[in-house]
Amino acid sequence: MAKKKSAGSAPAINIGIGDKDRGAIAGGLSRLLADTYTLYLTTHNFHWNVTGPMFNTLHAMFMAQYTELWNAVDPIAERIRSLGHPAPGSYAQFGALASIPDAPATPPKALEMVRILVEGHEAVARTARAIFPLADKAGDEPTADLLTQRLTVHEQTAWMLRSLLEE
């Protein structure tokens, strides 16, 4: 017999993914959100602080990249909410959950910025990839789709940035 809810409360989540799986997936997505937001902040920082002969190219490239990252955080957070969990949203939470370091306190030279961003995008790709088996096992197609989209962006961006470092 199903538990009866009071008239003012929402029914239990019943989307075909069990509580334990939803929690594990939401936890992984919380790490992805933290990584994405941290990389967004670093990229925006570098956009503001880049100097040197590649200024125009990197300034514009970093703007396109931080805009893409900014647009990515909302769908990740909303997927966490769809799974019935609160999305992290504070610097303290992001710092505890992120696998990538914060931006350096002193802006590095332009090509070091590029190297840091390559490493950041690759780290975010690894975070996204680590969630995939959880989503697949649970039959969570919306999360799998989101992860596929994020992997495509981060792997391609890492490749493009890495190309700038080749001699």
C-alpha positions as a Markdown table, in Angstrom:
| # | Residue | x | y | z |
|---|---|---|---|---|
| 1 | Met | 0.0 | 0.0 | 0.0 |
| 2 | Ala | 1.4 | 3.4 | -1.0 |
| 3 | Lys | 2.0 | 6.0 | 1.7 |
| 4 | Lys | -0.7 | 8.7 | 1.7 |
| 5 | Lys | 0.7 | 12.2 | 1.4 |
| 6 | Ser | -0.9 | 15.2 | 3.0 |
| 7 | Ala | -2.8 | 17.5 | 0.6 |
| 8 | Gly | 0.0 | 20.1 | 0.6 |
| 9 | Ser | 3.0 | 17.8 | -0.1 |
| 10 | Ala | 4.4 | 16.7 | -3.4 |
| 11 | Pro | 4.3 | 13.0 | -4.3 |
| 12 | Ala | 7.5 | 10.9 | -4.0 |
| 13 | Ile | 9.7 | 11.0 | -7.1 |
| 14 | Asn | 8.8 | 8.1 | -9.4 |
| 15 | Ile | 10.6 | 8.5 | -12.7 |
| 16 | Gly | 11.8 | 5.0 | -13.1 |
| 17 | Ile | 15.2 | 5.5 | -11.4 |
| 18 | Gly | 15.6 | 4.4 | -7.8 |
| 19 | Asp | 16.5 | 6.7 | -4.9 |
| 20 | Lys | 20.0 | 5.2 | -4.6 |
| 21 | Asp | 20.8 | 5.6 | -8.3 |
| 22 | Arg | 19.4 | 9.1 | -8.4 |
| 23 | Gly | 21.6 | 10.0 | -5.4 |
| 24 | Ala | 24.7 | 8.6 | -7.0 |
| 25 | Ile | 24.0 | 10.3 | -10.3 |
| 26 | Ala | 23.2 | 13.6 | -8.6 |
| 27 | Gly | 26.4 | 13.4 | -6.7 |
| 28 | Gly | 28.4 | 12.9 | -9.9 |
| 29 | Leu | 26.6 | 15.8 | -11.5 |
| 30 | Ser | 27.3 | 18.0 | -8.5 |
| 31 | Arg | 31.0 | 17.3 | -9.1 |
| 32 | Leu | 30.5 | 18.1 | -12.8 |
| 33 | Leu | 28.7 | 21.3 | -11.9 |
| 34 | Ala | 31.6 | 22.3 | -9.6 |
| 35 | Asp | 34.2 | 21.6 | -12.2 |
| 36 | Thr | 32.2 | 23.5 | -14.9 |
| 37 | Tyr | 31.7 | 26.5 | -12.7 |
| 38 | Thr | 35.4 | 26.5 | -11.6 |
| 39 | Leu | 36.5 | 26.3 | -15.2 |
| 40 | Tyr | 34.1 | 29.1 | -16.2 |
| 41 | Leu | 35.6 | 31.4 | -13.5 |
| 42 | Thr | 39.2 | 30.5 | -14.6 |
| 43 | Thr | 38.4 | 31.1 | -18.3 |
| 44 | His | 36.6 | 34.4 | -17.5 |
| 45 | Asn | 39.6 | 35.5 | -15.3 |
| 46 | Phe | 42.0 | 34.7 | -18.2 |
| 47 | His | 39.8 | 36.6 | -20.6 |
| 48 | Trp | 40.2 | 39.7 | -18.4 |
| 49 | Asn | 43.9 | 39.3 | -17.8 |
| 50 | Val | 45.4 | 37.9 | -21.0 |
| 51 | Thr | 48.2 | 40.0 | -22.5 |
| 52 | Gly | 50.8 | 39.7 | -25.2 |
| 53 | Pro | 50.9 | 39.3 | -28.9 |
| 54 | Met | 48.0 | 36.8 | -29.0 |
| 55 | Phe | 45.8 | 39.1 | -27.0 |
| 56 | Asn | 43.0 | 39.6 | -29.6 |
| 57 | Thr | 42.8 | 36.0 | -30.5 |
| 58 | Leu | 42.9 | 34.7 | -26.9 |
| 59 | His | 40.6 | 37.4 | -25.5 |
| 60 | Ala | 37.9 | 36.5 | -28.1 |
| 61 | Met | 38.5 | 32.7 | -27.8 |
| 62 | Phe | 38.3 | 32.8 | -24.0 |
| 63 | Met | 35.0 | 34.9 | -24.2 |
| 64 | Ala | 33.4 | 32.2 | -26.4 |
| 65 | Gln | 34.6 | 29.5 | -24.1 |
| 66 | Tyr | 33.4 | 31.2 | -20.8 |
| 67 | Thr | 30.0 | 31.9 | -22.5 |
| 68 | Glu | 29.6 | 28.3 | -23.4 |
| 69 | Leu | 30.6 | 27.2 | -19.9 |
| 70 | Trp | 28.2 | 29.7 | -18.3 |
| 71 | Asn | 25.4 | 28.3 | -20.5 |
| 72 | Ala | 26.3 | 24.8 | -19.4 |
| 73 | Val | 25.9 | 25.3 | -15.6 |
| 74 | Asp | 22.1 | 25.7 | -15.6 |
| 75 | Pro | 21.2 | 22.5 | -17.5 |
| 76 | Ile | 23.6 | 20.5 | -15.1 |
| 77 | Ala | 22.0 | 22.1 | -12.0 |
| 78 | Glu | 18.5 | 21.5 | -13.3 |
| 79 | Arg | 19.2 | 17.9 | -14.0 |
| 80 | Ile | 20.4 | 17.5 | -10.4 |
| 81 | Arg | 17.1 | 19.1 | -9.3 |
| 82 | Ser | 15.1 | 16.8 | -11.7 |
| 83 | Leu | 16.7 | 13.8 | -9.9 |
| 84 | Gly | 15.3 | 15.2 | -6.6 |
| 85 | His | 18.5 | 16.6 | -5.1 |
| 86 | Pro | 19.6 | 20.2 | -4.3 |
| 87 | Ala | 22.2 | 21.6 | -6.6 |
| 88 | Pro | 25.4 | 22.9 | -5.0 |
| 89 | Gly | 25.7 | 26.7 | -5.5 |
| 90 | Ser | 28.3 | 28.2 | -3.1 |
| 91 | Tyr | 32.0 | 28.8 | -3.6 |
| 92 | Ala | 32.6 | 26.6 | -0.5 |
| 93 | Gln | 30.6 | 23.7 | -2.1 |
| 94 | Phe | 32.3 | 24.1 | -5.5 |
| 95 | Gly | 35.7 | 24.2 | -3.8 |
| 96 | Ala | 35.0 | 21.0 | -2.0 |
| 97 | Leu | 33.6 | 19.2 | -5.0 |
| 98 | Ala | 35.8 | 20.4 | -7.9 |
| 99 | Ser | 38.6 | 18.3 | -9.2 |
| 100 | Ile | 40.3 | 21.3 | -10.8 |
| 101 | Pro | 42.1 | 24.0 | -8.9 |
| 102 | Asp | 41.0 | 27.6 | -8.7 |
| 103 | Ala | 42.6 | 30.2 | -11.1 |
| 104 | Pro | 46.1 | 31.2 | -10.1 |
| 105 | Ala | 46.1 | 34.4 | -7.9 |
| 106 | Thr | 48.6 | 36.0 | -10.2 |
| 107 | Pro | 47.6 | 35.8 | -13.9 |
| 108 | Pro | 50.1 | 33.6 | -15.8 |
| 109 | Lys | 51.5 | 34.3 | -19.2 |
| 110 | Ala | 49.2 | 33.7 | -22.2 |
| 111 | Leu | 50.4 | 30.3 | -23.2 |
| 112 | Glu | 50.4 | 29.1 | -19.6 |
| 113 | Met | 46.7 | 30.2 | -19.5 |
| 114 | Val | 46.1 | 28.0 | -22.5 |
| 115 | Arg | 47.9 | 25.1 | -20.9 |
| 116 | Ile | 45.9 | 25.5 | -17.7 |
| 117 | Leu | 42.6 | 25.6 | -19.7 |
| 118 | Val | 43.6 | 22.4 | -21.6 |
| 119 | Glu | 44.1 | 20.6 | -18.3 |
| 120 | Gly | 40.9 | 22.0 | -17.0 |
| 121 | His | 38.8 | 20.9 | -20.0 |
| 122 | Glu | 40.4 | 17.4 | -19.9 |
| 123 | Ala | 39.6 | 17.2 | -16.1 |
| 124 | Val | 36.0 | 18.2 | -16.7 |
| 125 | Ala | 35.8 | 15.5 | -19.4 |
| 126 | Arg | 37.1 | 12.9 | -17.0 |
| 127 | Thr | 34.5 | 14.0 | -14.4 |
| 128 | Ala | 31.7 | 13.7 | -17.0 |
| 129 | Arg | 33.0 | 10.3 | -18.2 |
| 130 | Ala | 33.1 | 8.9 | -14.7 |
| 131 | Ile | 29.3 | 9.5 | -14.3 |
| 132 | Phe | 28.4 | 7.8 | -17.5 |
| 133 | Pro | 28.4 | 4.2 | -16.1 |
| 134 | Leu | 26.0 | 5.3 | -13.3 |
| 135 | Ala | 23.6 | 6.9 | -15.7 |
| 136 | Asp | 23.8 | 4.0 | -18.1 |
| 137 | Lys | 23.2 | 1.4 | -15.4 |
| 138 | Ala | 20.2 | 3.3 | -14.2 |
| 139 | Gly | 18.7 | 3.8 | -17.6 |
| 140 | Asp | 19.0 | 7.6 | -17.1 |
| 141 | Glu | 19.0 | 8.7 | -20.8 |
| 142 | Pro | 18.6 | 12.5 | -20.1 |
| 143 | Thr | 21.8 | 12.5 | -17.9 |
| 144 | Ala | 23.6 | 10.3 | -20.5 |
| 145 | Asp | 22.6 | 12.8 | -23.2 |
| 146 | Leu | 23.8 | 15.7 | -21.1 |
| 147 | Leu | 27.1 | 14.0 | -20.4 |
| 148 | Thr | 27.6 | 13.2 | -24.1 |
| 149 | Gln | 27.1 | 16.9 | -25.0 |
| 150 | Arg | 29.5 | 18.0 | -22.3 |
| 151 | Leu | 32.1 | 15.5 | -23.3 |
| 152 | Thr | 31.9 | 16.7 | -26.9 |
| 153 | Val | 32.5 | 20.3 | -25.9 |
| 154 | His | 35.3 | 19.7 | -23.4 |
| 155 | Glu | 37.2 | 17.3 | -25.6 |
| 156 | Gln | 37.0 | 19.5 | -28.7 |
| 157 | Thr | 37.9 | 22.6 | -26.7 |
| 158 | Ala | 40.9 | 20.9 | -25.2 |
| 159 | Trp | 42.1 | 19.9 | -28.7 |
| 160 | Met | 41.7 | 23.4 | -30.0 |
| 161 | Leu | 43.6 | 24.9 | -27.1 |
| 162 | Arg | 46.3 | 22.2 | -27.2 |
| 163 | Ser | 46.8 | 23.1 | -30.9 |
| 164 | Leu | 47.9 | 26.6 | -29.8 |
| 165 | Leu | 50.7 | 25.0 | -27.8 |
| 166 | Glu | 52.2 | 23.0 | -30.7 |
| 167 | Glu | 55.4 | 24.3 | -32.2 |
